[in-house]
Amino acid sequence: MIGPTPVFDAPWHAQLFALTVHLNETGRFDWPSWAARFSETLARHGLECELNGGDDYFNAWLETLEALLAEDGTAAPIEMRDMKHAWEQAYLSTPHGAPVTLPES
């Protein structure tokens, strides 16, 4: 029997979760190490592991993943900052209901 399907409050929560699972499955890090790091991030922000999986939880999740990717050289902090800015600008300039895309470079 397969367990219950996780329910996410927002699409980006599911996407971040799926990306993290993919990186784990491809050997970028092992899950016990990930869980320990994530627990440290939650504790540093004064958050409990029993959160409902809302934005606070997934912002901490993202912070942990970004730190891991920066440490192993996959994504430099400046590259992540620039990409976040590009997506924010694309989102803010996209008409409501239209798909958000980055401009071709």
KOLVO-706836 format. One record per residue (C-alpha): x, z, y; residue in one letter. Coordinates in nm, 2 decimals. Layout:
// KOLVO-706836
+--------+--------+--------+------+
!   east !     up !  north ! rest !
+--------+--------+--------+------+
!      X !      Z !      Y !    A !
...
+--------+--------+--------+------+
// end
This chain:
// KOLVO-706836
+--------+--------+--------+------+
!   east !     up !  north ! rest !
+--------+--------+--------+------+
!   0.00 !   0.00 !   0.00 !    M !
!   0.13 !  -0.09 !   0.34 !    I !
!   0.11 !   0.17 !   0.62 !    G !
!  -0.09 !   0.14 !   0.94 !    P !
!   0.01 !  -0.12 !   1.18 !    T !
!   0.16 !   0.02 !   1.50 !    P !
!  -0.05 !  -0.01 !   1.81 !    V !
!   0.13 !  -0.06 !   2.14 !    F !
!  -0.01 !   0.01 !   2.49 !    D !
!   0.15 !  -0.30 !   2.64 !    A !
!   0.29 !  -0.63 !   2.51 !    P !
!   0.64 !  -0.55 !   2.63 !    W !
!   0.64 !  -0.23 !   2.42 !    H !
!   0.58 !  -0.44 !   2.11 !    A !
!   0.84 !  -0.70 !   2.21 !    Q !
!   1.10 !  -0.43 !   2.28 !    L !
!   1.03 !  -0.26 !   1.94 !    F !
!   1.05 !  -0.60 !   1.76 !    A !
!   1.38 !  -0.69 !   1.93 !    L !
!   1.53 !  -0.35 !   1.83 !    T !
!   1.41 !  -0.38 !   1.47 !    V !
!   1.56 !  -0.73 !   1.46 !    H !
!   1.90 !  -0.61 !   1.60 !    L !
!   1.90 !  -0.34 !   1.34 !    N !
!   1.81 !  -0.58 !   1.06 !    E !
!   2.09 !  -0.81 !   1.16 !    T !
!   2.34 !  -0.53 !   1.15 !    G !
!   2.40 !  -0.47 !   1.52 !    R !
!   2.35 !  -0.09 !   1.46 !    F !
!   2.21 !   0.13 !   1.19 !    D !
!   1.88 !   0.31 !   1.23 !    W !
!   2.01 !   0.67 !   1.20 !    P !
!   2.25 !   0.60 !   1.48 !    S !
!   1.98 !   0.44 !   1.69 !    W !
!   1.74 !   0.73 !   1.63 !    A !
!   2.01 !   0.98 !   1.73 !    A !
!   2.09 !   0.79 !   2.05 !    R !
!   1.72 !   0.75 !   2.14 !    F !
!   1.66 !   1.12 !   2.08 !    S !
!   1.95 !   1.20 !   2.32 !    E !
!   1.79 !   0.97 !   2.59 !    T !
!   1.45 !   1.13 !   2.55 !    L !
!   1.61 !   1.48 !   2.58 !    A !
!   1.81 !   1.38 !   2.89 !    R !
!   1.49 !   1.28 !   3.06 !    H !
!   1.31 !   1.59 !   2.94 !    G !
!   1.07 !   1.39 !   2.72 !    L !
!   0.95 !   1.49 !   2.38 !    E !
!   0.97 !   1.27 !   2.07 !    C !
!   0.60 !   1.32 !   2.01 !    E !
!   0.51 !   1.10 !   2.31 !    L !
!   0.22 !   0.86 !   2.26 !    N !
!   0.45 !   0.55 !   2.30 !    G !
!   0.35 !   0.48 !   2.66 !    G !
!   0.58 !   0.36 !   2.94 !    D !
!   0.80 !   0.67 !   2.96 !    D !
!   0.87 !   0.64 !   2.59 !    Y !
!   0.95 !   0.27 !   2.60 !    F !
!   1.15 !   0.30 !   2.93 !    N !
!   1.37 !   0.55 !   2.75 !    A !
!   1.38 !   0.31 !   2.45 !    W !
!   1.49 !   0.03 !   2.67 !    L !
!   1.76 !   0.24 !   2.84 !    E !
!   1.90 !   0.33 !   2.50 !    T !
!   1.90 !  -0.03 !   2.38 !    L !
!   2.07 !  -0.15 !   2.70 !    E !
!   2.34 !   0.11 !   2.67 !    A !
!   2.41 !   0.00 !   2.31 !    L !
!   2.43 !  -0.36 !   2.41 !    L !
!   2.66 !  -0.28 !   2.70 !    A !
!   2.89 !  -0.07 !   2.48 !    E !
!   2.93 !  -0.34 !   2.22 !    D !
!   2.98 !  -0.62 !   2.47 !    G !
!   2.66 !  -0.81 !   2.39 !    T !
!   2.53 !  -0.78 !   2.75 !    A !
!   2.71 !  -0.66 !   3.05 !    A !
!   2.52 !  -0.43 !   3.28 !    P !
!   2.55 !  -0.68 !   3.57 !    I !
!   2.40 !  -0.95 !   3.35 !    E !
!   2.11 !  -0.73 !   3.25 !    M !
!   2.05 !  -0.63 !   3.61 !    R !
!   2.05 !  -1.00 !   3.72 !    D !
!   1.82 !  -1.10 !   3.43 !    M !
!   1.57 !  -0.82 !   3.53 !    K !
!   1.58 !  -0.93 !   3.89 !    H !
!   1.52 !  -1.30 !   3.79 !    A !
!   1.22 !  -1.20 !   3.57 !    W !
!   1.08 !  -0.98 !   3.85 !    E !
!   1.10 !  -1.26 !   4.10 !    Q !
!   0.94 !  -1.50 !   3.85 !    A !
!   0.66 !  -1.26 !   3.79 !    Y !
!   0.60 !  -1.19 !   4.15 !    L !
!   0.59 !  -1.56 !   4.24 !    S !
!   0.36 !  -1.67 !   3.95 !    T !
!  -0.01 !  -1.72 !   4.01 !    P !
!  -0.23 !  -1.47 !   3.83 !    H !
!  -0.31 !  -1.59 !   3.48 !    G !
!  -0.03 !  -1.84 !   3.46 !    A !
!   0.26 !  -1.80 !   3.22 !    P !
!   0.57 !  -1.64 !   3.37 !    V !
!   0.89 !  -1.85 !   3.32 !    T !
!   1.23 !  -1.84 !   3.46 !    L !
!   1.34 !  -2.14 !   3.67 !    P !
!   1.57 !  -2.39 !   3.50 !    E !
!   1.93 !  -2.33 !   3.61 !    S !
+--------+--------+--------+------+
// end
